[in-house]
Structure formats: structure tokens, C-alpha cells
Amino acid sequence: MSNRSHDEAMVELYRSNPLLALRVINGILADGDQAELMTVLRRLAHAAGGMQAVAEQARLKPTQLARTLSPKGNPPLSSLTAILKAMGLRLTVQPLPPRLHT
């Protein structure tokens, strides 16, 4: 039995399978759960080189990044895009599938 925490296990999983991380993030965005999104982005930051490295690339203080990616975090768009860019990601907008009218 491993002594790793769930967070550590998820960080390693996202590091080894970045496409899974993207699917998880997109699923969360579809559901709109912001606290869950912040938690996954924090884990992804750890997987993408660590909080210190992501904070430096996003031009944020590490404590600011930690607060931003906490479950209660509510980053402005400029901070969110900087953080995503530091992790090699970006936001995109896609059309919803057409609704069937009955």
C-alpha cells in the first residue's frame, strides 16, 4: 500500500498523462464547478514543474498563485490566462451542439 496522498497520486497521473488532465478540465468546465476546477489546476501546476515555477512564469508570487488556485479562488481572467499559459494551456471557446427542438 502506498503512502502517497490523493493529491500526489493525481499530480503524478496528470504528469504522465496530460491528455487525461485536459479531459478532466474540460469536463469540469462543462459542469461549471469552480472549486473543483481550481483544485485540478493546482494539481496540474504541480505536475507542470511546481507552484514556484508556474508562479514565476505567470509573473505571480507563489502565495498569490496558491490562493488563486485554492478551492475558493476566483481569479480574474488575466491571472487565469497567465497561469494557463505558464502551464502550456489556453482557454478556448467552442459552440454548443445544436439543440433539437421537439
N, C-alpha and C positions, 0 to 999 in steps of 0.2 A: 504494500500500500504506500502511496506517495504522500509526502508531507507538503506538497505544493498546494497553495490556495487556489480557489476557483479563478481568481483574477490572474494569477501567474499562469495557470493552465491555458486560459483564454488568450493571454498575450502570446504565449508560445504557439498556439494554434493559428492565430492571426499572422504571426511572423512566418510560419511555414506554409500558410495557405491564404495569401492576400485576397484571392477571389472570394473566399468564404466571408472574409471581413466585409467586402463590398456588398455581397448579397445580404448580410445581416444589416448593414447600414441602410440599404435601400428598403428592406422590409420594415425597419423601424420608421423610416421617413414616410412610408405608405400608411402606417398606423398612426403616426403623429405623436409618439410618446417621447417627449423631450428629455426627461430624466434618463430614460434608457439609452437614448442617442448619446447623451453626454458621457455616460458610463462606457459605452462601446468606443467612443472617440478617445477617451482617456486610455483604455487598453490598447487601442491602435497606436496612440502616441508612444506608449512604452515599447510596442513592437517595432516602431519606426525609428528606433535609435534612442529612445528615452525622453523623458519630460524635459530635461535640461537642453538637449539638442533641438527638440521641436520648439521649445520656447525661444531659443536663440535665433533659429531660422524664421520664426514668426514675429520676431522683434518684440517679444513679451518677456516679462520677468517670470521665472519658474513658478513663483507663488501665484501670480496672476493667471498663468496657464492652468495651474491646479484648481483654482477657484472657478475658472471658466468651464472646465471640464468636469466639475462636480455634478452630482445629480440635480442640484438646484441652480446650476449655471444657466445663464441666459445671455450668451454673447451677442454683441452687435454683429451685423453681417460682416463688417470689415475685419473683426477679430476672427470670426469663424472662417472666412475665406483665407486669411493669413495662416491659420492653424492647418487647415486642409492642404494648402499649398506646401507648407513645410513637410507634410506627410506624403506629398506627391499626388494629392487628390484635388478635385474641384467640384463645385456644385453645378448641376445642370438642371434644365427644365425640360420635361417631356410632356407631350399631350396625353391626356387620359384616353383610354379606349372609348370609342363611341358608345353611347347608351342606346340600348334597344328600347324603343317605345312600344308599349303594349296597349 
